[in-house]
């Protein structure tokens, strides 16, 4: 279809959806190929361009004194025809330059609107781009066409598939659909989508594809059956289809229970919106080209008439007329009338017929065509507004229509920026892509059986806010019994307390939920890893948070601590009672024998031994850690020193009773006894002081014994210091034991040496057993072992040394005489 003008704009449209190539032989004459299958929407696309050009020509403010013409070609949905048409549009440029516009030749073609297919646009732009002739597509969405190096003159008024893919990923993310199938057409449109979809889906939503299938062109029942079986066996309830409407007609084969997501190529396909297909396609969510309004278009379409059109264009209008009214212009094909076919008269009225050709309520591709024509017109307008000497080219020159180079026109086209009457801004970025915006449509099956394609949102990109998804979920129709969005996940979300463990050999979103290890937690859904708890915390049983670790120490509130405390206080009380008994009977021979002052001091030291065990109970603090071992060491040295001095006094007394032994007593007077005890205790005090100064015991949080507990303990600081402290006590105890053992058979009715021997035997046995038990006991049990050793040895000394004496004082007072004590005999007979 052609219309003359000062400047010509080319157009490539799909007016027929199939073509038949003639069979060529060496002897036959070449026949012209024929296009078949008239496509009313495609014809409306071409007429929209004709309408836009007519509207521009009537606009006195846009391109004044310049008349636009057009040259529109039908690509018949065939690559070779569309490519040939594009070359025909571009080939007139050489003649134009030769004639300089002075002859009645073909006017220059400044730009081409089209093509509708991505594959066709790629092939055409590869060649036309060499001449820098602008091509503005209204329907080619392949992201590959944004490659400015390969396609320098390609522009489009429809968003790239890269944006459409991202829009679909946002929808998947909105409904938490992480497991989906992908069907694509076997062309550039589908294959480029496959690559970008796989990467974007994993990057932005954490989802993955259950399967990716390529839909074949033409009739291939075996392959289609295989694809349908894949869909039925898959657990993915969401299927994304980047294909054409013809694929969907072939693909549907009783595939129910799926949520379809449609690309812009078939979202608005009326041929699929039928009661027969709605059980399968109802509820479809689709990405649709932005809907626009073109005032006056319907009136323009109604004026089309096969008689009033010029002879050059009447052929296409006649085809439209025949298709719309199911008639034929004379002469009709042979047998047409006999078969009941009607003859077209030209008097038919378009107003009386139901045809989608006149439906302008849902203008989407047409709106893009409208914007493409105006973009070319505004670019030409700016070019003609250039003032000589102030132009953008060399020497500030301007371009004219007669001398125009294609790259000069591209300069203005790249800078186009205008707003349509519908309120949409049109401009191109550095890749020739328009500012993207899509409508989101929902196929709704109404209760009365009607079908409605409802706008339920939009997704757009702005310079300030980036990509925005607006979705009105309350308006969406879900074709499921629950009337709610379906679940489409390979694996259910991992709750807090677990982490995702990917299944071997399966996509990333197929995983097992593994409980976090002890001491680790995850507080988010679908955590990829568990986090270690801080040092003083431990994971809860559910592993979803960290709780403070239980603290363990020998407490006053637990049974073991209570028992030890009670025993300690009992021992101290018994010492106090014995001390009171001794004070009360201090004038009796039993108390006065062998230095009563040492006995009082020994009882006080034993009481301190009982009480120092309390420092080992309770939460360790710095002062208790420093004091416990010092108090323990000094108290026991004081106790053992008194026993040692007592033993030495016993030996000195019996030695003095022999002839010539009186001199030995002068070394064991009361002053010497006190001095010896003081000196021996001072040595231990010096050891403790050196230990505390050099490496003081400190409280320590021990996490080695139990992972989920903090054991509070006192570390000794210096093992050598602790060993010297114990060794000094052991040395004095051993010396006391040996001296008492030597004096055990000395004659006396009450020989205290035997009691000392027995008490030291108990003392040494307890502390020899203490060392391995202490080393092998963890945490609070080490403190319990030490307390037990202190109490056991203290009770042993108390009972062994003072038990018999208290028995005599309280129950055998007749034996508490100097004569009874000094008389010959054994202790056993005395007690009995």
Protein Blocks (a to p, Z undefined) as FASTA:
>chain_A
ZZddfbdcdddddfbfcdcdddddfkbccdddddehiafklmmmmmmmmmmmmmmmmmmk
goghiacddddddeklpaklmmmmmmmmmmmmmmmmmnnopaccddddfbdcddfbfklm
mmmmmmmmmnopacddfkbcbfklmmmklmmmbccfbdcfklmmmmmmmmmmmnopabdc
ddddddfklmmmmmmmmmmmmmmnopacfbdcdddehjdfklmmmmmmmmmmpmbfbdcd
dddfklmmmmpgoighiacdddfklmmmmklmcfklmmmmgoiacddddddddehklmmm
mmgcfklpcfklmmmmmmmmmmmnopadddddehklmnopacdehlacfklpccfklmck
lccklmmmmmmmmmmmmmmmmmmmpcghiacbehhiacdfklpcfklmmmmmmmgccddf
kopacdddfkopacdddddddddddfkopacdddfbdcdddfklopaddddfklpccfbf
klpacdddfbdcddehiacdddehiafklccdddddehiacfbehiabdcdddfkbccdf
kopaccddddddddfkbmklmmmmmmmmmmmmmmmmmmmmmmmmmmpmklmggplklmmm
mmmmmmmmmmmmmmmgcjddfklmmmmmmmmmmmmmmmmmmmmmmmmmmmmmmmmmpghi
lmmmmmmcfklmmmmmmmmmmmmmmmmmmmmmmmgcdddddfklpmkbccddddehiaml
mmmmmmmmmmmmmmmmmmmmmmmmpgcfblfklmmmmmmmmmmmmmmmmmmmmmmpghjl
mmmmmmmmmmmmmmmmmmmmmmmmmmmmmmmmmlmcfklmmpgcdfklmmZZ
